[in-house]
Amino acid sequence: MICLINKAMKKISTPIDDQTISKLNTGDMVLLSGYIYTARDAAHKRMFDCLCANAAPPFDYAGQVVFYAGPCPTPPGKIIGSIGPTTSGRMDAYSPALIHAGLKVMIGKGERSIAVKEAIRERGGLYLAAVGGVAALMSQCVAKAELIAYDDLGTEAVRKLTVKELPLIVAYK
């Protein structure tokens, strides 16, 4: 693995609970291990529609982590293709509802709307920023990838990833 490790980085694991979040501060650098879900624009719309229709979600949102990412095709012999963050603001129309449904942590890049920031604060959540432009390196932090929903969306399908020491920065809490 080529993930860069700095002694000042805090190691955290999923599921991320309130106690872990309480120990983090904006600007902290963390290494995240455990399982997370990927979901981009189209998947967020479908997840939001499920909430509105009281239909079963693709996974239980309670306490979970969603990475705003869609991997490139998987090269032969690899677990996953390059995977990096997408612009988080594209999910802002759906995020407050998902947060209120139990989603705890989001990973992406860029600014969030006031409504998302308020929902994060109200529910004790966390927004982690991933550095853009290092998707090939980030893919080396993925130990396992499993397609779980919306396979017709291709790279935007929901995947469950097992990650080891994914480098991130606490942006909001």
TORVOTI-910694 format. One record per residue: residue in one letter; x, y, z of N, C-alpha, C in turn. Coordinates in steps of 0.001 Angstrom, whole numbers, padded with zeros to 6 digits, always signed. Example, Ala and Ser with C-alpha at 12.3 -4.5 7.8 and 13.67 -1.06 7.14 Angstrom:
<numars>
A+013190-005690+007800+012300-004500+007800+013200-003300+007800 S+012850-002250+007080+013670-001060+007140+012900+000030+007870 
</numars>
This chain:
<numars>
M+000838-001175+000000+000000+000000+000000+000885+001241+000000 I+000479+002247-000769+001276+003463-000871+000647+004613-000091 C-000412+004359+000684-001039+005425+001460+000019+006064+002354 L+000078+007382+002320+001057+008095+003127+000582+008160+004570 I+001454+007834+005497+001087+007816+006899+001962+008817+007654 N+001306+009660+008426+001958+010664+009230+001594+010371+010682 K+002530+010456+011583+002248+010144+012990+001166+011039+013578 A+000943+012224+012996-000080+013135+013507-001479+012716+013059 M-001574+011759+012171-002875+011314+011679-003543+010423+012720 K-004856+010600+012841-005626+009791+013784-006225+008613+013041 K-006095+007441+013600-006671+006246+012988-008078+006050+013524 I-009035+005940+012603-010418+005695+012985-010950+004535+012155 S-011961+003871+012695-012536+002710+012023-014050+002805+012000 T-014630+002188+010982-016077+002125+010895-016557+000926+011705 P-017769+000984+012232-018658+002134+012167-018142+003260+013057 I-018355+004483+012609-017886+005651+013353-018999+006087+014296 D-018700+006058+015579-019722+006393+016574-019542+007822+017080 D-020488+008243+017921-020463+009610+018455-019206+009895+019264 Q-018728+008899+019993-017517+009092+020799-016307+009386+019904 T-016195+008659+018792-015088+008902+017863-015198+010300+017275 I-016399+010670+016849-016603+011997+016262-016271+013090+017267 S-016627+012896+018536-016374+013921+019557-014886+014195+019755 K-014043+013228+019414-012596+013383+019587-011918+014020+018375 L-012686+014257+017310-012123+014833+016089-012407+016326+016019 N-011498+017035+015364-011661+018473+015154-011509+018793+013672 T-012145+019861+013262-011984+020312+011889-010494+020519+011620 G-010041+019977+010504-008633+020070+010134-007817+018842+010496 D-008354+017979+011361-007632+016750+011706-007461+015876+010470 M-006312+015258+010380-006068+014291+009317-006300+012908+009914 V-007063+012086+009175-007408+010758+009679-007069+009682+008650 L-006902+008475+009159-006746+007293+008318-007940+006407+008645 L-008834+006233+007675-010073+005502+007886-009933+004060+007419 S-010322+003140+008297-010337+001715+007960-011722+001158+008266 G-012096+000108+007538-013388-000525+007735-014153-000558+006433 Y-015484-000609+006526-016241-000617+005285-017025+000677+005117 I-017126+001092+003860-017831+002310+003471-018609+002000+002194 Y-019520+002875+001849-020309+002704+000625-019990+003825-000348 T-019966+003511-001634-019824+004545-002653-021197+004872-003205 A-021417+006119-003514-022660+006558-004148-022427+007949-004721 R-022823+008113-005974-022708+009417-006622-024091+009968-006909 D-024174+010914-007818-025388+011662-008123-026616+010791-008372 A-026533+009927-009355-027694+009116-009744-028117+008179-008623 A-027173+007605-007921-027500+006718-006796-028159+007519-005669 H-027678+008731-005426-028286+009562-004393-029742+009890-004729 K-030006+010164-005974-031391+010443-006378-032265+009230-006085 R-031788+008038-006426-032562+006817-006172-032728+006557-004681 M-031682+006800-003903-031786+006598-002457-032788+007580-001859 F-032769+008817-002341-033719+009831-001894-035142+009427-002264 D-035314+008951-003493-036638+008498-003937-037148+007341-003080 C-036244+006444-002666-036629+005342-001766-037155+005892-000446 L-036450+006898+000096-036896+007504+001351-038287+008113+001192 C-038481+008851+000107-039763+009516-000131-040901+008519-000303 A-040600+007357-000846-041615+006329-001097-041711+005315+000048 N-040961+005542+001120-040892+004587+002239-040522+003181+001763 A-039665+003121+000750-039194+001848+000200-037883+001456+000886 A-037525+000206+000755-036283-000293+001352-035071+000356+000679 P-034147+000882+001470-032931+001476+000910-031960+000381+000470 P-030941+000735-000316-029970-000269-000752-029100-000801+000395 F-029001-000028+001473-028311-000455+002696-028884+000375+003839 D-028707-000100+005054-029190+000619+006224-028286+001826+006456 Y-028835+003028+006379-028039+004250+006495-027509+004507+007901 A-028143+003913+008889-027816+004208+010287-026323+004039+010568 G-025686+005159+010902-024290+005148+011290-023288+004882+010172 Q-023734+004881+008934-022852+004491+007831-022058+005657+007233 V-021095+005286+006399-020208+006221+005707-020444+006077+004205 V-020660+007217+003522-020798+007207+002069-019665+008031+001466 F-018990+007427+000511-017902+008058-000238-018463+008476-001587 Y-018426+009766-001876-018920+010278-003152-017875+009961-004220 A-017961+008765-004749-016963+008312-005713-017553+007242-006616 G-017010+007157-007800-017345+006091-008728-016038+005599-009323 P-015704+004351-009101-014400+003855-009559-014322+003712-011070 C-013118+003853-011573-012845+003541-012978-012923+002023-013133 P-013003+001532-014363-013022+000074-014547-011826-000589-013851 T-012071-001783-013345-011039-002518-012610-010053-003162-013571 P-008779-002820-013455-007766-003459-014290-007589-004926-013896 P-007137-005762-014814-006899-007171-014485-005961-007302-013284 G-006331-008187-012388-005498-008449-011219-005634-007437-010093 K-006495-006441-010245-006671-005416-009213-008023-005589-008527 I-008175-005011-007355-009423-005072-006602-010428-004068-007145 I-009922-002899-007544-010771-001808-008022-009923-000898-008902 G-010589-000151-009772-009886+000845-010573-009621+002089-009737 S-009029+003080-010355-008786+004342-009653-010093+004845-009056 I-010018+005351-007848-011224+005844-007179-010881+007073-006355 G-011492+008174-006737-011259+009427-006029-012576+010139-005794 P-012550+011189-005016-013776+011889-004647-014358+012693-005810 T-015674+012796-005798-016349+013690-006728-016845+014894-005930 T-017261+015928-006618-017714+017154-005974-018967+016897-005141 S-018858+017140-003862-019919+016821-002908-021187+017646-003112 G-021040+018869-003573-022193+019744-003735-023276+019156-004621 R-022909+018236-005515-023907+017625-006393-024856+016710-005620 M-024500+016332-004406-025359+015485-003581-026142+016300-002548 D-025909+017602-002495-026500+018426-001443-028023+018449-001444 A-028665+018286-002575-030132+018279-002613-030697+017072-001866 Y-029929+015996-001787-030398+014745-001189-029821+014481+000202 S-028672+015061+000486-027937+014734+001711-028683+015003+003008 P-029360+016151+003193-030046+016343+004479-031042+015231+004794 A-031796+014785+003815-032768+013704+004053-032058+012411+004442 L-030942+012101+003781-030191+010886+004106-029560+010980+005494 I-029087+012175+005845-028516+012382+007184-029599+012168+008233 H-030778+012727+008000-031874+012555+008963-032362+011106+009008 A-032083+010339+007950-032432+008905+007939-031361+008060+008624 G-030272+008705+009065-029262+007988+009833-027850+008013+009281 L-027657+008484+008038-026309+008548+007479-025432+009397+008388 K-024278+008889+008761-023436+009538+009763-022278+010331+009164 V-021635+009758+008135-020401+010345+007616-020429+010360+006090 M-019962+011459+005525-019825+011581+004078-018386+011933+003739 I-017914+011387+002618-016559+011660+002138-016677+012217+000732 G-016037+013333+000479-016053+013924-000857-015041+015032-000954 K-015298+015942-001891-014429+017114-002000-015306+018329-002257 G-014850+019448-001787-015543+020697-002040-016481+021125-000933 E-017020+022293-001136-017922+022959-000193-019262+022253-000098 R-019928+022389+001030-021271+021848+001244-022233+023004+001470 S-023495+022759+001202-024514+023794+001386-024765+024040+002871 I-025408+025155+003159-025769+025477+004539-026687+024393+005093 A-027634+023910+004291-028570+022873+004760-027837+021594+005154 V-026822+021208+004396-026052+020005+004729-025244+020237+005999 K-024605+021386+006108-023821+021685+007308-024704+021668+008552 E-025903+022243+008447-026827+022244+009584-027252+020825+009950 A-027543+020001+008942-027943+018611+009200-026807+017832+009863 I-025583+018063+009427-024418+017404+010032-024313+017794+011502 R-024441+019098+011791-024350+019575+013182-025505+019025+014037 E-026722+019080+013497-027898+018622+014240-027810+017141+014608 R-027303+016336+013695-027293+014884+013882-025955+014350+014377 G-024983+015230+014612-023696+014770+015121-022910+013981+014089 G-022984+014414+012841-022299+013721+011754-020928+014292+011465 L-020430+013926+010301-019065+014282+009930-018955+014342+008419 Y-018265+015364+007927-017926+015440+006503-016416+015380+006404 L-015925+014342+005737-014493+014153+005541-014128+014517+004112 A-013065+015278+003954-012604+015667+002628-011502+014720+002169 A-011631+014316+000912-010593+013503+000280-009890+014390-000730 V-008632+014189-000892-007860+014995-001827-008130+014518-003244 G-008510+015432-004107-008719+015094-005505-007389+014904-006221 G-007412+014165-007303-006216+013984-008114-005321+012831-007694 V-005712+012094-006669-004877+010974-006213-005671+009659-006258 A-006567+009551-007212-007455+008385-007294-006696+007067-007430 A-005615+007052-008179-004845+005813-008340-004239+005381-007004 L-003771+006353-006224-003213+006028-004909-004306+005593-003941 M-005458+006262-003986-006552+005909-003083-007041+004485-003338 S-007002+004056-004577-007467+002701-004892-006620+001651-004185 Q-005396+001992-003849-004527+001043-003150-004915+000876-001684 C-005818+001722-001199-006331+001599+000170-007577+000711+000216 V-008043+000244-000939-009242-000589-001006-008830-002059-000985 A-009298-002782+000034-008967-004201+000185-010017-005105-000443 K-011257-004590-000579-012344-005387-001134-013400-004444-001697 A-014025-004826-002801-015097-004036-003407-016215-004972-003830 E-017442-004598-003469-018607-005433-003766-019747-004549-004274 L-020282-004859-005434-021434-004150-005975-022668-004574-005185 I-023432-003587-004655-024599-003980-003857-025931-003445-004382 A-025919-002384-005210-027197-001840-005689-027003-000983-006931 Y-028058-000928-007724-028135-000062-008900-027038-000349-009919 D-026820-001622-010206-025755-002002-011134-025936-001390-012520 D-027170-001011-012878-027411-000375-014169-026765+001013-014260 L-026323+001556-013132-025695+002883-013133-024196+002828-013427 G-023656+001648-013649-022228+001535-013973-021355+002033-012834 T-020480+003000-013126-019569+003488-012086-020305+004206-010961 E-021543+004632-011213-022304+005319-010166-023108+004361-009289 A-022999+003062-009530-023692+002073-008707-023188+002153-007261 V-023977+001653-006336-023571+001622-004935-022693+000391-004717 R-021526+000640-004137-020583-000423-003816-020251-000367-002332 K-019973-001523-001787-019469-001604-000417-017973-001871-000530 L-017180-000975+000023-015724-001104-000013-015197-001389+001380 T-014202-002232+001447-013433-002391+002668-012146-001620+002430 V-011903-000615+003272-010732+000235+003088-009781+000085+004262 K-008523+000334+003984-007488+000291+005020-006680+001585+004939 E-006796+002369+005992-006046+003615+006149-006215+004564+004963 L-007461+004821+004616-007796+005799+003586-007539+007186+004165 P-006623+007978+003552-006279+009278+004120-007338+010342+003822 L-007816+011012+004872-008891+011997+004758-008637+013149+005738 I-009389+014237+005556-009290+015398+006424-010679+015734+006952 V-010799+016021+008235-012086+016413+008812-012405+017821+008309 A-013486+017943+007550-013884+019237+007006-014965+019908+007854 Y-015997+019156+008229-017086+019683+009073-017517+018615+010047 K-018000+019082+011188-018636+018175+012148-019674+018927+012934 
</numars>
